[in-house]
Amino acid sequence: MGEDAPEAEVMTAVLDEAHQGDIEGAFGTIGQHDTGARRTWKARLLTLLAIMGPGLIVMIGDNDAGGVSTYAQAGQDFGLTLLWTLPLLIPVLIVNQEMVVRLGAVTGVGHARLINERFGKLWGAFSVGDLFILNFLTIATEFIGVSLALGYFGVSQYISVPVAAGLLVVMTATGSFRRWERFMFVFIAANFLVVPLAVYRHPAAGPFFAHMVVPGVRGGFDSTSVLLIIAIVGTTVAPWQLFFQQSNIVDKRITPRWINYERTDTVIGSVVTVLAASLLIAVAAAAFGHTALSGHFSNAGGVARGLANYVGYVAGALFAVVLLNASIIGAASVTLATSYAFGDVFGARHSLHRSWREAKFFYGAFSAMVVAAAIIVLIPGAPLGLITTGVQALAGVLLPSATVFLLLLCNDKEVLGPWVNRPWLNVVASVVVSILLMMSLVLMATTLFPNIDVNKLALVLGGVLVVGYVASGLMMARAHSRRPLHGDVPSEQRATWRMPPLSLLERPVWSRGRRAGMYALRGYLAVAVVMLFVKAVELGVHK
């Protein structure tokens, strides 16, 4: 797939030697020293097919059991009025994950290791600790999805959940990255079953596109609707995505030469995942809009049964299969993200290219998390729907912290050299973080003061944000006016520039202001998590 030519050996930070070598994708192979130009569309397409995977998998995996459940709840309880949130998330997905693409290809190491090495073990523990707790709860929601999906067909959860857990372990621990990626593409293809589901119910096109561009909430903004909006954000743009895609790019051996192809992979995945989410909301809204179930979401299993009652058995079956497929690919991706992070932090071998014998810790951690999450789901009487929504909202609340670390790394010249963020990208990412923080503040305020006027509160906070944007813009303009975008590295050398070993890099020095800001962010998020828990309990009591 191009000309192979030996390149000069450079010292890199790659931890596991299995992360070096040929790219062995599901649909093709690219040689490690391939430097051939892709001059024809056929050659470019074949290259894209070989590289495609990490972006699609992370995006489709994000439409997991919690995602399917959250989108169905949005449609059942609020009709089409929350559709406008999804198109806004496409640029957020692309901006966040494009930064991850550069970090993975240029550094050759995972997200957790970069945080640990660049900011110290304290912040590394915070970051990976957050990831582990959130991911473990998310994995549990995937098995909730398996239980509810196969329960529609009369399969006991005591059969479906253990079988799914065993399938996940067997599918992952094959010792072949290519084989694992091919498994994932089977689930990616099954994700498109949402299209015949939408055709079967055929929601009206006019209102669908109108609500895509007109913001609003049926019944007005309150703490319940804000919680669901945060859940939509959290399930569509989740912290685990940062860790998964960066490590998966490293594991697939993608280097800076192929960054543009991986960016394309990520953009395609972003559009596909938002389209599928939009169709799920539309199907639930059309099916339950004028029924007794409108505004009374219980869980994804209830949605499948409701579709069977009001639309037909086939519609319920299609939704159940979509839910099952989402649960499996979600569990595979989220668990693997955590196993990759553990390998980064503890310096253990962590590659899908390795067999179980070569990477016992990596596969052992994966298996332990799968088994533990499966056991939790089998506990009788658990409020499955509430747990699912709460976990997605928790992801939304914790996302600003993850994005801040991502921004710091992508502006670290020692780490990315000529690949550091452009100023406009920092602006967009900062806007995303500030809006997410504003949403969590609204949730906290409405939980403490249920009668507060949410619209006025949003206007006040919006005004504060605008003032902050103007002040920050002036500061950034002054700071970047004297700094070249990509240093003195010629464009042809960027394709081979890799981060040196981490031990050779100078550690970044935080100013007192930045350190205080980071501690303030952590403290605020801790309070926001407590308020989220209070709101979740409140909703559970009133069910």
N, C-alpha and C positions, 0 to 999 in steps of 0.2 A: 504493500500500500504506500509505496514511496521508496526513495533511495535511502539505504542505510549507510551511514558514515560514522566512524568513531569520533566522539567528541572528547575534548579535554576533560580529564577527571577533575572534579571539584569537590572540596570538602563540604558536606551537607550535614544537616541535623537529623537525618533519617535515623530512627531508633531501631526499627526492625528491618533486617536485610531483605525480608520477603517483600518489602515495599519498593524494591528496586528491580527493574527488569522490563520485559515487554508488557504493554497494555493488552490484557486478555479479556475483552468484553464479550457480552452475550452474542454479538453479531459480527465479530471480527477481531483481528489482532493487529497491533501497531508495534513495530520494533522499537526497542529502547533507544537506538541511535538513529532512528528514522528522521532525516532532515529534508526529505523531498518536498517540493512545492506541490500543492494541490491546485492545478490550473484548470481543471474541468469540473463541471457540476457533478459528474458521476464520482470522481475521486473525492470531492468534498462530502458528498452524501455518504459514501462508504466510510469515510473517516468519522463523520458524525455518528453513524450507526455503531461503529466500534467503541466510540467514547461515551455515547449516550448511556445513561444509567443512573448515576448519583443524583442528578437533578430531577429526573422523572420519579425515581423511587422516593426521594425525600418529600416531594410534593404530593404524589398519590398516597403515600403512607400517611400524610398529614390529614387526608380525608379518611380517618380511621373510625373505629366504633364510636368514639366520643364525638367526632366530627359529624358523622351521619346522624347521631342522636340529637346533637345540638341544632343542626340545620332543620331536622324534622320538627323539633320543638319550636323553632322560630316560625316555621310555616303554620303549624297547628295552632299556636297561641297568638301569633301576631299577623297571620296572613302573609301578604307579600311586602309588608311595610318595612321589613328589615333587609330587603334585598340590596339596598343602596350601600350597605356596609361592605359587600363583597368586591365590587369593582375597585373600591378604594384600597383594598388589600393587595391587588396585583402589583402595583409599584412597590409596596412595602415588602412583599415577598421577594421581588426581583432585586431590590436594593440590598436587603439583608443577606440573601443567599449569594449574590454576586461578590460581596466582600468575603464570604466564606470560601467561594471558589478560588479567589486569589490567595487567601491564606493557605489553603490546602495544597495548591499546585506549587506555590513559591517556597513554602517552608518545609514541606515534606513531613510535618508532624501534626498531631491532632490538636484540637481546640483546648482540651483540658491541660495538656502538657505546656502549651504556650502560656496559658494563664498562670499555671503553677510556677514556671520558670521566670516569667517576666515580672510578675507582681508579688511573688512570694507565696509560701505555703498557707498563710492565713487566708488570703484571698482565693487561693486555689481550693482550700477546704470549703469556703463559702460557696464557691461556684459549683464544684462537683457535688457538694452536699445538697444544694438546691436541686441539681440535676437528678441525683439519685432518688430523693424523696418524690419529686414530681414525676419522674419516669416510672418509678415503681407503682405509683398510684395510677398512672396512665396505662401501664401494662395490665393492671387489674381491670380497668375499664374495657380493654380489648377482650378479655375473657368474659366479661359481662356481655359484650356484644356477641361472642360465640354462643353463650348460653341462650340469649334471647333469640338469636337467629335460628338456631337449630331447634329451639323450643317450639317455634312456629310449625315445624314439621313433626312435632311429637317426640323429639329425641330428648332424653333426660340429660340435665346438665352434668350429672355424675358420669355420663358417658362422653358427651361432647367436649367438655372442658379438658379432661385428661388426654383424650385423643388429639385435640388441637395442640396441647402443650407438647406431646410427643412428636407431632408433625413438625412443629417449629424447631425443635432441637435437631431432629434428623435432617431437616432441610438446610440448616445453617452449618452443621458440623460435617460437611462433606469433604473438606480439605481442598475445595476448588472454588475460586472466586467466580469463574465463568459459570459453573453449574449453579451456584447460589443466585447469580444475577439472572440466569434464565428462569429460575423459579419465580423470581420477583416480576419478571415480565409477563408471566402467566397471570399473576394477580393484577398487574397493570391493565392487561387486556380485559379482564373480568370487570374492572372498574367501569367500563363503558356500558355495562348493563343498565346504568342509570338512564341512558338514552331511550331504549325501548320502554322503560318504566314511564318516562315522561310522555312518550308517544301514546302509550296505552291510556294514560289519564288525560292527555292533551290539555294542559292549562292554557288559558287565553294568552295570546302573544302580546296584545296591546297593554294590559295592566302590568304584565311581566316587565316589559322594557321601560314603562313609565316609572315603576318603583325602583328600577335600577339606577335612575338618575335623580329621583326626588327624595330627599331625606325626610324621615318622619317615623313615628311609631304609633301604631293603633292604640288608642287609649292614653297617649301622651307618655313623656319620659317620667319614669319613677325608678325606685331602687331595683325593682324586679326586671324591668326592661334593660336598665343599665347593666345589671348582672349578666343578662343574656347576651348583650352586645359585647361585653368583655369576654364572655365565653366564646363567641364567634371569632373574635380576634385571637384568643388564646388557642383555639383549635385549628385556625388557619395559619397562624404565624407563631409557632411554638418554639421554646428554647431548645428542645432536643434536636431540632433541625440543624442548628448551628454545629453541634457536636457530631451529628451523624454525617452530614454531607462533607464536612472537612476531612474526617477520618476515612470516609469511603472513597473520596478522591485520592487520598494518600495511598489507601490500600489498592486502588485500581491502577496506581502508578502514573497518574496524570501529572504532567509537568507544565511549566509556563508556556511551552510551545503550543499546547492544545487548549489554552484557556478560552479562546473564543468559541470553540466547539462546546466546551462545558457550559459556557454562558448561554449558548443557544439551547442546550439541554435543559437548563434551569428555567429559561423563559417559557419554553414549551410546557414544562411541568406546571408552572405558575398559572398559565391560562387554562390548562386542562382541569386543574384542581378547583379553580374558582367557577368554571362552567359547571362541573359536576355538583358543586355545593349549591349553586343557584337553581339547578334543576330539582334538587332534593327539596329545597324550600318551596318551590313552585308546586311540586306534586302534593306535598302535605297541605299547602294552602288551598289548592283546588279540591282536594279530597274532603277536607274537614271544614271548609269555610262556612257552610250553612247546616252544620250537624250538631248533635248534642256533644260531640267530642271537641268542638272548637273551644280553645282556651283551656283545655283540660289534659295537657300532656302528662303522661305517666313515665313511660320509657319507650325505647325503640321497639320492644316486643309489642307494646300496645299500639304503636303506629302500624306495624305489620298486620295485626288483627283488625284494626280499624279500616285499613285499606281493603282487606278481604271483605269486610261487611258492607262498605259503602261503594267500592269500585269493583271488586271481584277477587277471587282466590288467586288468579295469576298475578295481579298487582301486588298482593301481600307476599306472594312467593318471590317475586322479583326483588322487592324491598328486602326481604329476609336474606336472599343470596348476596345482594349488594352489601348488607350489613356484615354478613359472615366474611366476605372477601376483604372488606375494609378492616375487620378485626384482625385477620391473619397478617396482612401486609403491615398494619400498624404495629402489631406486637413484634413482628420480625425487625422492623426498623427501630423502634424505640428501645427494645432490649439490646440490640446491637450497638446503638449509640452509647448506652451505658457501659457495655463491655469494652468498647473502644476506649472510653474515658478511663476506666479502671486500668487498662493496659498502659495508657499514657502516664497516669499518676504513679503506678507501681513499677514501671519499667519492665513489664512482662511482655512476652511475645503476643501480638494481637493482630493477626491477619487471617483472612478467609482463605489465603493461599496455603495455610499450614493445616496439617492434620491435627486431630485431637491429641495425639501423642506428643506433637511438637508444641502445642499451645494449650496445655491443660487448664491453666488459670483462666485464660480467655474464654474457652468454651464452658469451663466449670461455672464461672460467674454468670454466663448467659443462661445456663440450665437452671442454676439456683434461683435466679430471679423469675424465670418462667414458672417453675414449680411453686414457689412461694406465692406469686400472684394468683395462680390458678386455685390454690388452697383457700385463699381469702374469699374468692368469689363464691365458693361452695358453702360458705357460712350461711345458714338459714336466716331469712328475715332482713337481709341487708337492703337499704333503700337504693336500689340500683340506679334509677333515673337521676336522683339527687346527687349521688356520688359522681356520676358521669358529668353532669353540668358543673358541679363544683370543681372537679379536676381541670376542666377546660378553662374556667374562670381563673383558677389559680395560675395556670400557664400564662394567661393574659396579664395578670398582676406582676408576675416575675419576669416577664419579657423585657421591660425597660432595663433591668439590671444586666441581663445577658447582652443586650444591645450596646450598653455603655462599654462593657469589656471588649466587645467586637470592634467598636469605634476606636478605642485606645490602641488595640493591636494593629488596626489598619492604618493608623497614623504613626506607627513606630517605624522609623527609617532603618533601625537595626534589623528589624524583622522582615520588612517588605522592600526596602531599598527603593528601586525605581517604580515599584508597584503600589506605593502608598496612595491613600485616597486623594482624589481631586477635591478642591474646596466645595464644589456644588454637591458632591456626594455626602460630605460631612453635614452640610446644611439640611439635606433631605432626611438623613438619619437622625439628626438632632430634633427635627420637627416630629418625626415618628415617636421618639422617646418621650418628648414633652406631651404629646397628645395622649399617649398611653398612661402617663402619670396623671394627667388631668382626669381621665376616665376612672382610674382607681380612686382618686380623691373624691369624685362625685359619688362613687359607690360607698366610700367610707362616710361621707357626709349624710347621704340618704339613709344609711343604716343607723347612724346615731340620732338623726333628726328626721323621722319618717315624713313629717309634714312640710319639709322644706320645699320651696319652689325650685324644681330642678332646672327649668328653663332659665330663670334668673341667675341661678348659680353657674350654669354653663356660660352665660353671657359674661359674667364677672370674670370667670376663669379664662375665658377666651380673650378678654381684654388684657388680662395680665400676660397671657402668652404672646399677644401681638407686641406689647411693650418689650417683653423679653427678646422676641425675635429681632426687633429693630436694634436694640442695644448689642445683642450678640453679633448681628450682621456687621455693625460698625467695627466691633473689635476684631472679627475675623478678617474683614477687608484690610485692616491695618496690619494684622499679623501675616497675611499671605502675600501682601504686596511686594515684599522683599524676598520671597522664597520661590525658587523654580519648582515647577510641578513634579518633574521626574529627575531632578539632579542633572548630572552630566553624562548619564549612561545612554549611549546611542540606542535607537529603537531596535536595531538588529541584535543587540546584546541582551535586551530585556528577555528574549525568548529562552535564554540559557541562564539567567541570573537566579541563583538559589540562595536561600538563607544559610549562612555559615552555621557550624555547630553552636548550639546555645551557650555552651561554656565559654565561647570566645566573644560573646556579645556583652556590651556594657549594659548593666541593668538600668532601666529608666528611673529617674528621680522625680518623685511627685512633690509638687509645691504643697505648702500647708493648706492653701485654698482647695486644691484638688482632693487632697486627702480628707479634708473636712467635708467636702461635697460628697465623696464616696460613702463616708460613714453616715452622713445624713440620709443619703439614698437608701442605704441598708436599713437604717432605723425606721424610715418611713414605710418601706416595703414590709417590714415586720408587722407594723401596726395595720397596714392594709390587708395582710394575710389574716390577721385576727378578725378584722371586720368582715372579711369574706366568709370566714368560718361562722361568725355570728349570723350573717345573712342566710347562709345555707341551712343552719339549724332552724332559723325562723321559718324558712320556706317548708322545711320538713315537718315542722310542728303543725303548720296550717294546711298540709296536704289532706 
